[in-house]
Amino acid sequence: MIKPESVPEPSADLPLSGRVVLVTGGARRIGEAITRHLHTHGARLLVHYDTSHTEALALKEALNDTRPDSVEIIQGSFREIDELKINLRHAIHGFGGLDCLVNNASRFYPTPISSTCDDQWADLITTNLTAPYFLSQATAPYLKKNRGSIINITDIYAERPLPGYSVYSASKAALMSLTRSLALELGPEIRVNGVAPGAILWPEHDNDEVAQQRIIAKTALKQIGNPGDIAKAALFLITSADYITGQIINVDGGRSILC
């Protein structure tokens, strides 16, 4: 789990006080960091998860201990998107509305063209592109009412594809394009932006320290980031970016500007 932040007492002075945020894949890794950070700044959270029930429940209990009834969890598979949309609508009604959707949930693994199968294609495209689109569609009426926003977690590999990960890279490139398209279609009431992480968290079970140091060496800042960097970018886009839409913020230590 991400290290907890210190949580201030509830106050109208908190920038997200009274606002409701939905985070997909919000119980682990970067999603957990976003959930915790936004909660610290006053948000009420709807945390979506698929298989991470134990982590989601623990997160809900921990955050509700600091601010009662401020977090609810929602289980759902992106392969059953219609059922998930129904569950989300019930949760949104229960919380009295929605101010921001963070499409964070993602799948990442190699797909060499010599061996990629239909199931891998469907899995990556469904999670990384199809679900963000239809969740944006489902939540748009609530976001429009509150002049809210959508934040898509993309990837720097959307613009600079990672060899051997063609389907993943393509899905994130499509999500970047979707971000800009929806900014046009959903404005002026809803702002749509993206955050593109660089070297923030290594993939689970990745213990190749040589490869990791090679990636770090390709950043301008010569260091790995942390999930809190993505969470801070999300907070900025929600609270301090009233005139920003259709943009992608690279949070990558400068890697995208180097060869």
C-alpha positions in Angstrom: 0.0 0.0 0.0 1.0 3.6 -0.5 2.3 5.3 2.6 -0.7 7.3 4.2 -0.6 11.1 4.2 -1.4 13.0 7.3 -5.1 14.0 7.1 -6.2 17.4 8.3 -9.5 17.9 10.1 -12.5 18.4 7.7 -12.7 22.1 6.7 -14.4 24.2 4.1 -10.9 25.6 3.4 -9.8 22.3 1.8 -9.8 22.7 -2.0 -11.9 19.6 -2.6 -14.3 20.0 0.3 -17.8 19.0 -0.8 -16.6 17.5 -4.1 -17.1 13.9 -5.2 -14.4 12.1 -7.2 -14.6 8.7 -8.9 -11.3 6.9 -9.3 -11.1 3.7 -11.4 -8.6 1.2 -10.2 -8.4 3.4 -7.1 -7.3 0.8 -4.5 -3.7 0.0 -5.6 -0.5 1.6 -6.8 -1.0 5.0 -8.6 -4.8 4.7 -8.1 -4.4 4.4 -4.3 -2.1 7.4 -4.2 -4.6 9.5 -6.1 -7.4 8.3 -3.8 -5.4 9.1 -0.6 -4.2 12.5 -1.9 -7.6 13.7 -3.0 -9.1 12.5 0.2 -6.5 14.4 2.2 -7.6 17.6 0.4 -11.3 17.1 1.3 -12.8 15.0 -1.5 -15.4 12.3 -1.0 -14.3 9.3 -3.0 -16.0 6.6 -5.0 -13.3 4.0 -5.5 -13.7 1.4 -8.3 -11.9 -1.9 -8.2 -12.1 -5.2 -10.1 -10.3 -8.0 -8.2 -8.5 -6.0 -5.4 -11.3 -6.4 -2.9 -9.0 -6.8 0.1 -7.0 -3.6 -0.7 -10.2 -1.7 -1.5 -11.9 -2.6 1.7 -8.8 -1.8 3.8 -8.5 1.6 2.0 -12.2 2.4 2.6 -11.9 1.6 6.3 -8.8 3.6 6.8 -10.1 6.7 5.1 -13.5 6.5 6.7 -11.8 6.2 10.1 -10.4 9.7 9.4 -13.5 11.1 7.9 -16.7 9.1 8.3 -18.8 8.2 5.2 -16.3 9.9 2.9 -15.4 6.8 0.8 -17.4 4.1 -0.9 -16.0 1.2 -3.0 -17.6 -0.2 -6.2 -16.6 -3.6 -7.7 -17.0 -4.1 -11.4 -15.4 -5.7 -14.4 -14.8 -3.7 -17.5 -15.9 -6.7 -19.5 -19.3 -6.1 -18.0 -19.4 -2.4 -18.6 -23.2 -2.0 -18.7 -23.6 -3.6 -15.3 -20.7 -1.5 -13.9 -22.4 1.7 -15.2 -25.6 0.8 -13.4 -23.6 0.3 -10.1 -21.8 3.6 -10.6 -25.0 5.5 -11.2 -26.4 4.1 -7.9 -23.2 5.1 -6.1 -23.2 8.6 -7.6 -26.8 9.2 -6.6 -25.9 8.0 -3.1 -23.2 10.6 -2.9 -25.3 13.3 -4.3 -23.5 13.9 -7.6 -20.1 13.8 -9.2 -17.4 16.4 -9.8 -14.6 14.4 -11.4 -13.9 11.1 -13.1 -10.3 9.8 -13.0 -9.9 7.0 -15.5 -6.8 5.4 -13.9 -7.4 1.7 -14.2 -4.9 0.2 -16.7 -3.5 -3.1 -18.0 0.2 -3.3 -18.9 2.1 -6.3 -20.3 4.2 -7.2 -23.4 2.5 -8.2 -26.7 5.2 -9.3 -29.2 3.5 -9.2 -32.6 4.7 -12.8 -33.2 2.6 -14.2 -30.4 -0.2 -11.7 -29.5 -3.6 -13.3 -29.3 -7.1 -11.9 -29.5 -7.7 -12.1 -25.8 -4.7 -9.9 -25.1 -5.8 -7.4 -27.6 -9.3 -7.3 -26.2 -8.1 -7.1 -22.6 -5.7 -4.1 -23.2 -8.1 -2.2 -25.5 -11.1 -2.8 -23.2 -9.3 -1.6 -20.1 -7.2 1.2 -21.4 -9.6 2.7 -24.0 -13.1 1.3 -24.2 -13.8 1.6 -20.4 -12.7 5.2 -20.2 -14.9 6.1 -23.1 -18.1 4.5 -21.8 -17.5 5.6 -18.2 -17.0 9.2 -19.5 -20.3 8.7 -21.4 -22.1 7.4 -18.3 -20.8 10.1 -16.0 -21.1 13.1 -18.3 -24.6 14.2 -17.2 -23.5 14.4 -13.6 -20.2 16.1 -14.5 -22.0 18.6 -16.7 -24.4 19.6 -13.9 -21.4 20.4 -11.7 -19.1 21.8 -14.4 -16.7 19.0 -13.5 -13.8 17.3 -15.2 -12.4 14.1 -16.5 -8.7 13.1 -16.0 -7.3 10.2 -18.1 -4.1 8.6 -16.9 -2.3 8.0 -20.2 1.5 7.2 -20.6 4.5 8.7 -22.2 4.6 5.5 -24.3 1.5 6.9 -26.1 3.9 9.2 -28.1 7.1 7.1 -27.9 6.0 3.5 -28.1 7.7 0.9 -26.0 9.2 -2.0 -28.1 7.3 -5.2 -27.6 4.3 -3.4 -26.1 2.6 -2.3 -29.3 -1.0 -3.0 -28.1 -0.4 -1.2 -24.8 1.2 1.7 -26.5 -1.5 1.9 -29.1 -4.2 1.8 -26.5 -2.7 4.7 -24.6 -2.2 6.7 -27.8 -5.9 6.2 -28.5 -6.7 7.3 -24.9 -4.6 10.5 -25.5 -6.6 11.2 -28.7 -9.8 10.5 -26.9 -8.9 13.0 -24.2 -8.6 15.7 -26.8 -11.7 14.6 -28.7 -13.8 14.6 -25.5 -12.5 18.0 -24.5 -14.0 19.3 -27.7 -17.3 17.4 -27.4 -17.9 17.9 -23.7 -16.9 21.5 -23.4 -17.7 24.1 -22.2 -19.2 22.4 -19.2 -16.7 19.6 -18.7 -12.9 19.9 -18.9 -11.0 16.8 -20.1 -7.3 16.4 -19.5 -4.7 13.7 -19.2 -1.7 12.9 -17.0 1.1 10.8 -18.6 3.4 9.1 -16.1 6.9 8.2 -16.9 9.1 6.1 -14.5 6.9 6.2 -11.5 6.4 2.6 -10.4 8.1 -0.4 -11.8 5.8 -3.2 -13.0 5.1 -5.7 -10.3 7.6 -8.6 -10.2 10.1 -6.5 -12.3 13.4 -6.9 -10.5 15.7 -6.0 -13.4 17.8 -3.3 -11.7 20.0 -2.8 -14.7 17.1 -2.1 -16.9 15.6 0.2 -14.3 18.8 2.2 -14.0 19.0 2.5 -17.8 15.5 4.0 -17.8 16.3 6.4 -14.9 19.5 7.5 -16.8 17.2 8.6 -19.7 15.4 11.2 -17.5 16.6 14.8 -17.2 16.2 14.6 -13.4 18.1 11.2 -13.1 15.6 9.8 -10.6 12.5 7.8 -10.4 9.3 9.5 -9.6 6.6 8.4 -7.1 2.8 7.9 -7.3 2.3 11.1 -5.3 3.6 13.0 -8.3 0.7 11.8 -10.4 -1.7 12.5 -7.5 -0.5 16.1 -7.3 -1.0 16.6 -11.0 -4.5 15.2 -10.7 -5.3 17.6 -7.8 -4.0 20.5 -9.9 -6.2 19.6 -12.8 -9.2 19.4 -10.6 -8.7 22.5 -8.5 -6.4 25.0 -10.3 -6.9 24.5 -14.0 -10.2 26.2 -14.9 -8.8 27.3 -18.3 -7.0 24.1 -19.2 -8.7 21.4 -21.3 -7.6 18.9 -23.9 -4.0 18.8 -22.5 -1.7 16.0 -21.5 0.7 16.7 -18.6 3.8 14.5 -18.8 5.0 13.6 -15.3 8.2 11.9 -16.3 11.2 13.6 -14.9 11.9 15.1 -18.4 12.3 11.7 -20.1 10.0 12.7 -23.0 12.3 15.6 -24.0 15.4 13.3 -24.3 16.3 11.0 -27.1 
